[in-house]
Amino acid sequence: MIDLSIWTFPLSAILAVAYVIALALFWERLRKPLLRSLTPLRASVAMMLLVMLTQVLEGTWSMPLHRSWPFALLLLLVMFVLGATAVGDCRRKVCSTSFLSHAGLLLVLWAGFFGAPDVQDAQMIASKERSVHLAYGKGGEYVLVPFEVQLKDFCVDYYEGSHMPKQYTSTLLVDGEEMKTSVNHPCSHNGWSFYQYDYDHSAHRYSVIKLVRDPWLPFVYLGMAMLVLGAILQVREAWHSKRTLPIILLLTVGFGLLSVARINFGTLMPALRSLWFVPHLIVYMLAYAVLALASILPLWQRCTQRANEIPKKLLSTASALLLIGMLCGAVWAKEAWGHYWTWDAKECWAAVTWMLTLAGMHLPQRRTALISLFIWLSFIAMQITWYGVNYLPSAHQSLHTYNQ
């Protein structure tokens, strides 16, 4: 396992900058020997399959592969290929969609990889009796924070006429300044974010506050914005029609109304009461519908002996929507739990589903059988993501079980 404590700032920043400089100066020399036996397409698909394998293992058995040296080296290789591809997009004047997608993903991985040692994550027990400036890390170690916190008040809001909790809210005094934090609504102070984590269930005399500091987060969000823009352009260019976006929006509204109509907002637990819940759900439902249609068309084509590009276009559309839905979920997770990616079972399998669609998109149109295979594998992975994760060995510690 990698000991992240020895890679903190300023070493993390030095390594991050050095990686960018090396990529900018030597990508052409390094690319040729690396891809001598593989075409760029085969190299990309091979690395996606390797990353998918690690996500399957992590998402099924909660194996901490993301903290291992082989996974770190694999990510460095993935970032190198992404960087080389993004540079190549610029030099070949390839469409902005390709550059935004490759550069955006590179920025997210770069900031997440090199910024991981600088992320501080601790829990603090804030009580009404006295102010505290000590928190506890994941290993139970003491963490001295640069402020004092005291709990002024804690309350639980219930749905009218029931004992179902609607929201948990802590009113804190942070260095004498009053601020409130509740589920999905963190507050911040001096670069630290305060999340409502737990509380005294009997007397409400203390509240457990999660403290997170991530100085690399702006780079991650910039990369996410680039990915979303690239995904929108990807849908638009897949169909080469000005009517595509209105149709997609119409389907989004339709599926959104059907999805929202089935939700009982009067009993939602606090973790689900977020502005990101609706777009996350709507986009994913639409992506699932498009992917389901894409999985049926290859069978119809084989029966009718017809071949066209529609299945791959649907796959491309589903891939873009899955990415947008996953990023909405990542931002939601950041607001609710303090981290945009926790290597949770559902998160890992969502990534597997998206990467399967991504691998199928990178195949040439003439490989219809292989494209169909990736469509069906994506559809199967989608089922595991949607409800199959509840039956996996990793489900007992998943954040997405929403046990109260």
N, C-alpha and C positions, 0 to 999 in steps of 0.2 A: 504494500500500500504506500501511496505517496504521502509524505509528511509536508503538508502545505505551509506549515509555520515557518519553514526556512526560505520560502519564496515570496515573502511579503514585500511591500513597498519599502525601499525604492527598487529592489531587485526585480520585482514583477514588471514594473514600468520599463526598466532597462531591457529585459528580455523581450517584452512586447515590441518596443521600438526596434530592437535589433532584428527581430523576425521580419518586420515590415521592410527594413532596409535590405536585408538579405534577399527577400522576395523580389524587391524592385530591381536590385542590381544583378542577381544571378539566376532569375527564373528561366531565362532562355538556355543557359548552360546546363542547369539542373534538369530541365524538362526532357532534353533529348536522351540522356542515359536512362532516366527513370522510365520513359515510355518507349524505349527502344523495342521491347518485345511486345508491347501492348499499344493499341491505338488509343487516342484520348477518350473515345467513347467506351471502349472496353475497360480502361482504367477507372473511369468515373463509375460505371455500373458495378465493377468489382468492389470498389471502396464503399459504395452504397450498400451492397450486400453484406460486407463485413460489419459496417456500422449497424445494419439491421439485425444481424446475428447477436451483437452485444445488447441491443435493445430488447430482443426477444428473451435472452437469458436474464437480463436485469428485471424486465417487466413480469416475468413468469415466476422466478425464484428469488427475487430481490438480491441477486448477487451484486455486490458493490464493485462492479467492473469499472465504473467511472473514476475510481480512485486508484486504478492500477496503472503501471508503467506501459504495458502493451496498448491500453486504450488511449493513453496520453500520446503515444507515438503515432497511433492511427489518426487521432484528431489533428496532429501536426501535419501529417501527410495529406489529410483531407483539406486542411486550410491552404496548404501549398498548391494543390490542384485547383482549388477555388480561386486563389489569387492569380495563378497563371492563366486561368480561363478568363477572369475579369480583365486582366491586362490584355489578353488576346482579343477580347471583345472590343476594347478601346482601339487597339491597333488595326483591327480589321473593320472598324466602324460598324460593328454588329448592332442590331437594334437595341434600344435602351432597355427593353424587357429582359433580355439575357443579362445585360450588365447589372441592372438593379437586383435581379434575383441572385446572381453569383456574388456580387459585392455585398449585398445585404446579409446574406447567409454567412459570408466570411466575417463581416463585422460582428455579428452576434456571437459566432464561435470564438473569434479572437478576443473579444471583451470578456466572454464567459470563461474562457480557458486561462488567460493571463490574469484576469481579475479575481479568480476564485480564491487565491490566498489572502486577498485584502478584504473579503467579505467577513464581517463580524456578526455572529448570531448568538444571542444569549437570552436567558429568561430572568426576569426580576419579579420578586414578590413585593408588591407595593401594599403597604398597610396604612391604616389610619393613625396608628400610634406614633410612628416616627418616620422621618425621611431616610432613604437608603441610597447608597451609591455603589453597591455591589450587586452583580448579577452572576448567573451560572451558565457556563458553556455547555455544549452537548455532552462533554465527558465529565461533567460535574465540577469542573475547575472554576475557581473564582475569576470573575472578569470585572475589573475596575473601570467604571464608566465615568466620563468627565462631567457629570451632573448629578444632582440629588432629586429623588422622586418620592413623593408622598401621595397616598390615596386620599382624596378629599371626599369622594362619594362614589358609590357603585349602585347601579340599579338594573333591574331586569324588566323589560317591557313585554307584556303578554298580549296575545290576540284577544280581542274583546269576547268575553263570554267563555273563555277556555283557559287551560293551564299550559298552552303551547307557547314557548318563548319566542318572541318576535325579534328582540335585539338585546344585546348586553352592552352596557356603556360604563366606562370608568372615567371619572373626573379626576385628573391628576394635577398635582402641583410640581412642576419641573423647574427647579431653581427659582421657586416662588411664582412662576408664571402658570396660570391656570389653562389647561387644555383638556380636550375630551378625545377618547379613542373608543371605537366600537367595532364590531365585526364588519369588515369590508370598508371601514372608514378610519384608517390609521392617521395619527398625527405625527409631526416631526419636530426635531429640535437639534440644532447643530450637526446636521447630516445623519442623524439617527432617526429611524422610523419606529413608532410605538404601535404594537398590535395587541388587540384584546385576545388573549390566549385561553385563560381559565380564571376561576374565581372560587372563593369560599362558598360552597353550596349551602352551608348551614346558617351562618350569621352574616355573610357578606362583609366580613371585617378586612379581608384582603383580596387583591386581584393579581392574577399572574399576567405579567406584561411581557410580550416577546419584543426584543430589541434587535434591530437589523441595521447594519450600515454597509452600503454597497456603493463605493465611489465610482465604479465602472458602469453603473446602470444607464447613464445618458447614452453611452456608446451602444449599449444593447437596444435601447428604444429607438435610436436612429436606424440601426440595422433592421429592426422590425418594421419601421415605417417604409424603408426601401423595399422590403419583402412584400408588404401589402400592396404598394404601388405596382411592383413588378407582377404580382398575381392578378391585379385588376387588368393590366395591359395584356397579360397572358390570355385571359378569357376573351378579351376583345379581339385579339389577333388570331385566336384559334378558329374563329368562324368567319373572319374577313367580311363582316357585315355590320352595318350601323344599327341593325335591328337587334343585335345580340344582347347588348346591355339592357335595353328596355324589357326584353323577354326574361332575362335573368332577374331583373328587379321585380317583374310581375310574379315570377315563380317564387322569389324570395318572400314577397308579401303574402302570397297564397299559403306557402308552407309555414310561414311565420304565424299567420292567423290560426292555422290548424294546430300548430304546436302550442301556442300560447293559450288557445281555448281549452286545452286539456290540462292546464296547470291550475291548481288550486292555490292562488296566491294568499289565501287566508290561513294556510297551514305551513307555508314555507319556513324552514329553519333559517336562522340568521345567516349562515354561510351562503345560502342561495339567494339572499336578498341583495342583489348587486345589479347595477346598471349594465354590467357586462353579461349577465345571465341570458338576456333575450337575444342580443346579436350572436353570442356564442352558440346558443341552441339553434337559432334560425339558420345560420350559415352551415352548421354541421348537418342539419336535417336536409337542406338543399343539396349539400355535397353527397350525402348518403343516397338521396334519390337519383342524382345524376350517375353515381357509381353503380347503382343497381341497374339502371337502364343500360349503362355501358357493358355490364356483365351479361345481359340478355342478348344484345345485338350480335355478338360473335356466333352464338348458337343459331340465331335466325339466318345469318349470312351463310353458315355452313349448310343449312337445310335448303336454302334457295340458290346456293352456288354464286352468291353475289359478294363482291368485295368493294369496300369504299373506306373513306377516311373518317367516317362518323365515330366509330368506337374510340379511335385515338383522340379525336377532338373532345369527346365526352370525358375521356380519361384526363386530358389536359385541364378541362374545366373543373372536374372533381378535385384534381390535385391542387389547383389554385384555391378552391373553396375550403378544402381541408386545411391548407396552410393558414388562411385567414381565420378560420374557426379556432385552430390551435393557438394562434397568436392572441386572439381575444381571450382564450382561456388562460394563457400565460400572464397577461396583464391582470386578469381577474385574480389569479392565484397570488400574484404579487401584492395586491391590495388586501387579500383575505389572510394569507399565511406568511407573507414576508419574502417569498421567493417565487420567481417566475418559472422555475423548473426544479422539481424535487426528486426526480427519478422515480416517481410514483408509477404503479403498474399501468394505470389508464394513460398516463402521459407517455410512457414508453411505447405502448401499443398504438397510440395515436400517431407517434412518430414513425412507427413501422408501417402503418397504413399509408401515410403520406409518402414515405420513401419508396414504397412499392409502386405507387402511382408515378413518382418521379423517375424511377428506373425504367418503367414502361414508356414514359414520354421520350426518353433519350434513345429509344430503339428506332431504327429506320422503318419507314412505312411498309417496306416490302416484307418485313418480318412479322406478318400478320398473326401467325400461330403463337409466336413468343409474346407479342403484345397482348393477345387474348389470355395467355397464361398469367401475365402480370395483372390483368384486369381481374381475373378470378381470384388470384391470391390477395389482391387488394380488398376485394369484397369479403373474403374470409377473415382477413385481419380486421376489417371494419366491424364484423360481428363480434369478434373477440373484444375489440375496444368498447363497443356499445354495452354488452352485457356479459360477455364471456370472462372478463377479468374478475368478476365476482366469484368465480369458481376456481381461480388459480391459487397456488400456494402463497403468492404474495398479497392476496386480498386482505388478509387479517391485519396488515399494517398500512393499508391504502388510505389516503386522505379522501378518496372519492367514494367511500362507503357511506359517509355522512351519518354515522351513528351519533345519537345524542347522548 
